[in-house]
Amino acid sequence: MIEIRHPATAGDDTRSAYDTIYSDAGLTLQDDSFFAWVIELCQPQRGRRLLDVCCGLGPSLPIARRYGLEPVGVDFSRPAIRHAQQHGTAWVGDAEQLPVATASFDYVISLGSLEHLEDMAQGVREMARVLKPDGACVVMVPNTFGYFWTIWYAGLTGEVFDDGQPLQRYGTSQQWKRLLEANGLAVQAILPYELPPPRTLRQWATYLRKPKRYLPKLLSKYYLSVHLASMLVFRCKHGGNG
């Protein structure tokens, strides 16, 4: 895997870095339709529980409630959790040591967060631990060979894209799959992700106003290998060995 590590990458220093990020602008970059798409990948049933690991400002929580779920967000940044609690139930906690009972959630999601953990294997083991045996887990991570992102950026600059977070990693689809399956999750499907799938006229209008920018990405799932997607989304079940 490719790893980019900044000075503040240990313990309280990392936490302080994220506290600053969330106290300023936060990291919410996705449209509501993205969270709806992710939740639908879980094949949700009303009344069941969903855990968002590293939930940030908590944008997934109100979307999950629309599906009749009981969502909980966990993040180690107190400023993030204070904001997330405006949207629903959210707790301060470390993704590598979740403050959650074993086998207590029907659905677990981790969206663009696993790559920032110090011990990614432990993070996966924790997701597997809190997932019920018949539950579903959705994990989104960045691809080393993202055609519209990492490859494009490297071709333009000769560098690896650095998002400025304390610790960032990029992996291939198979590297991520091996990490997940070695630590308690069984991968059922690998899906590509570039843009939020349009669900409203406003979203369609946004894409159609700049077709050269948006349409190649939106339609890429029909002509580009999943292994070249900017982000890789893994739909998993419990592996039985977590």
C-alpha positions in Angstrom: 0.0 0.0 0.0 1.0 3.6 -0.5 1.2 5.5 2.8 1.5 9.2 3.5 2.3 10.1 7.1 2.4 13.6 8.6 4.0 14.6 11.9 0.8 14.4 14.0 0.2 10.7 13.7 0.2 9.4 17.2 -2.4 9.3 20.0 -3.5 12.7 21.2 -1.7 14.5 18.4 -3.8 12.8 15.8 -7.0 13.4 17.8 -6.1 17.1 18.1 -5.5 17.3 14.4 -9.0 16.0 13.7 -10.5 18.2 16.4 -9.1 21.1 14.5 -10.4 19.9 11.2 -13.9 19.4 12.6 -13.9 22.6 14.5 -13.1 24.4 11.2 -14.8 23.0 8.1 -15.2 19.3 8.8 -14.9 16.6 6.2 -18.5 16.2 4.9 -18.0 16.0 1.2 -20.9 13.7 0.2 -24.4 14.3 -0.9 -27.4 12.7 0.9 -27.9 10.4 -2.1 -24.5 8.8 -1.4 -25.5 7.8 2.1 -28.8 6.5 0.9 -27.0 4.4 -1.7 -24.7 3.0 1.0 -27.5 2.2 3.4 -29.4 0.4 0.6 -26.3 -1.8 0.0 -27.0 -3.1 3.5 -30.4 -4.2 2.4 -31.9 -2.5 5.5 -34.9 -3.8 7.4 -36.9 -1.4 9.6 -36.2 -1.4 13.3 -32.6 -2.7 13.0 -29.5 -1.0 14.3 -26.7 0.6 12.2 -23.3 1.7 13.4 -21.3 4.4 11.5 -17.7 4.0 12.4 -15.8 7.3 12.2 -19.1 9.1 11.6 -17.5 12.6 11.5 -20.3 15.2 11.6 -22.9 12.5 11.4 -24.5 13.1 8.0 -25.5 9.4 7.7 -27.6 9.4 10.8 -30.8 11.2 9.6 -30.6 9.3 6.3 -30.5 6.0 8.1 -33.6 7.0 10.1 -35.5 7.5 6.9 -35.1 3.8 6.3 -36.5 3.0 9.7 -33.2 2.2 11.2 -31.8 3.0 14.7 -28.4 4.6 13.8 -25.5 5.3 16.1 -22.3 7.2 15.1 -18.9 6.8 16.7 -15.9 9.1 16.3 -12.9 10.0 18.4 -13.2 13.7 17.8 -15.4 15.5 20.4 -16.1 18.5 18.1 -17.3 16.1 15.4 -19.5 14.2 17.9 -21.0 17.4 19.3 -22.2 18.2 15.8 -23.3 14.6 15.0 -25.4 14.6 18.2 -27.6 17.3 16.6 -28.5 14.6 14.0 -29.0 11.6 16.3 -27.3 9.3 18.7 -23.5 9.6 18.6 -20.7 8.6 21.0 -17.1 9.5 21.4 -15.0 6.4 20.8 -11.9 5.0 19.0 -12.5 2.9 15.9 -9.7 0.6 17.1 -11.5 0.0 20.4 -15.2 0.6 19.8 -17.4 1.4 22.9 -19.9 -1.1 21.6 -21.0 -4.6 22.7 -20.0 -7.6 20.6 -22.6 -8.6 18.0 -24.8 -5.6 18.8 -25.4 -4.1 15.3 -27.2 -5.4 12.3 -25.3 -3.1 9.9 -21.9 -1.4 10.1 -20.6 1.2 7.7 -17.1 2.8 7.4 -16.9 5.4 4.7 -13.4 6.7 3.8 -12.1 6.2 7.3 -10.3 2.9 7.5 -7.3 4.2 5.5 -6.7 6.8 8.2 -6.4 4.4 11.2 -3.1 3.7 12.8 -3.9 -0.1 13.0 -6.2 -0.9 10.1 -6.4 -4.6 10.9 -7.6 -3.9 14.4 -10.2 -1.5 13.0 -11.5 -4.3 10.8 -11.5 -6.7 13.6 -13.6 -4.3 15.7 -16.1 -3.9 12.9 -16.4 -7.7 12.6 -16.7 -8.0 16.4 -19.7 -5.6 16.8 -21.5 -7.0 13.7 -24.2 -9.6 14.2 -23.5 -13.0 12.6 -26.2 -12.3 10.0 -25.4 -8.6 9.6 -24.0 -6.6 6.7 -20.9 -4.3 6.6 -20.1 -1.7 4.0 -16.5 -0.3 3.8 -15.4 2.4 1.4 -11.6 3.0 0.8 -9.4 4.8 -1.8 -7.9 3.0 -4.7 -4.2 3.2 -5.6 -5.2 3.0 -9.3 -8.2 5.3 -9.4 -8.5 6.3 -13.0 -10.2 9.6 -12.5 -8.3 10.5 -9.3 -4.9 9.0 -8.3 -3.8 8.1 -11.8 -4.9 11.4 -13.2 -3.2 13.3 -10.4 0.0 11.3 -10.7 0.0 11.9 -14.4 -0.4 15.6 -13.9 2.0 16.2 -11.0 4.2 13.2 -10.7 3.0 13.0 -7.0 0.6 10.9 -4.9 -2.4 12.9 -3.9 -2.2 14.1 -0.3 -5.5 15.1 1.3 -3.7 16.7 4.3 -5.0 14.3 7.0 -2.4 13.0 9.5 -2.3 9.5 7.9 -3.5 8.4 4.5 -3.2 5.2 2.6 -4.1 3.9 -0.9 -4.5 0.3 -1.7 -5.5 -1.9 -4.7 -8.8 -3.7 -4.7 -7.1 -7.0 -3.8 -5.0 -5.5 -1.0 -8.1 -4.1 0.7 -9.9 -7.4 0.1 -7.1 -9.3 1.8 -7.1 -6.9 4.7 -10.8 -7.3 5.3 -10.9 -11.0 4.9 -7.9 -11.6 7.1 -9.6 -9.8 10.0 -13.1 -11.2 10.2 -15.1 -9.9 7.3 -16.1 -11.9 4.1 -16.3 -9.8 1.0 -19.5 -10.4 -1.1 -19.0 -7.7 -3.7 -16.6 -4.9 -4.8 -18.4 -1.9 -6.2 -16.9 1.2 -7.9 -17.7 4.7 -6.6 -17.1 8.1 -8.3 -20.1 10.3 -7.8 -23.3 10.2 -5.7 -26.0 8.5 -7.9 -28.5 11.2 -8.9 -31.9 10.8 -7.3 -33.3 14.3 -7.8 -33.9 16.7 -10.7 -31.4 19.1 -8.9 -28.7 16.5 -9.0 -29.3 15.6 -12.7 -29.3 19.4 -13.5 -25.9 19.7 -11.8 -24.4 16.9 -13.8 -25.9 18.0 -17.1 -24.6 21.6 -16.6 -21.1 20.3 -16.8 -21.4 17.0 -18.8 -17.6 16.7 -19.7 -16.8 16.8 -16.0 -19.5 14.6 -14.5 -20.9 12.2 -17.1 -17.7 10.2 -17.8 -17.5 9.5 -14.0 -21.2 8.8 -13.6 -21.2 6.4 -16.5 -17.8 4.8 -15.8 -19.3 1.8 -14.1 -20.5 0.7 -17.5 -17.1 0.9 -19.3 -14.4 1.0 -16.6 -13.1 -1.9 -14.6 -14.1 -1.8 -10.9 -10.4 -2.1 -10.2 -9.8 1.4 -11.6 -12.5 3.2 -9.6 -11.5 6.2 -7.5 -13.1 4.6 -4.4 -13.7 1.0 -3.7 -16.9 0.0 -1.9 -16.9 -3.5 -0.3 -20.1 -5.1 0.8 -19.3 -7.7 3.4 -20.8 -10.2 5.7 -19.4 -11.6 8.9 -16.5 -13.8 8.1 -16.9 -16.1 11.1 -13.3 -15.8 12.2 -13.2 -12.2 13.6 
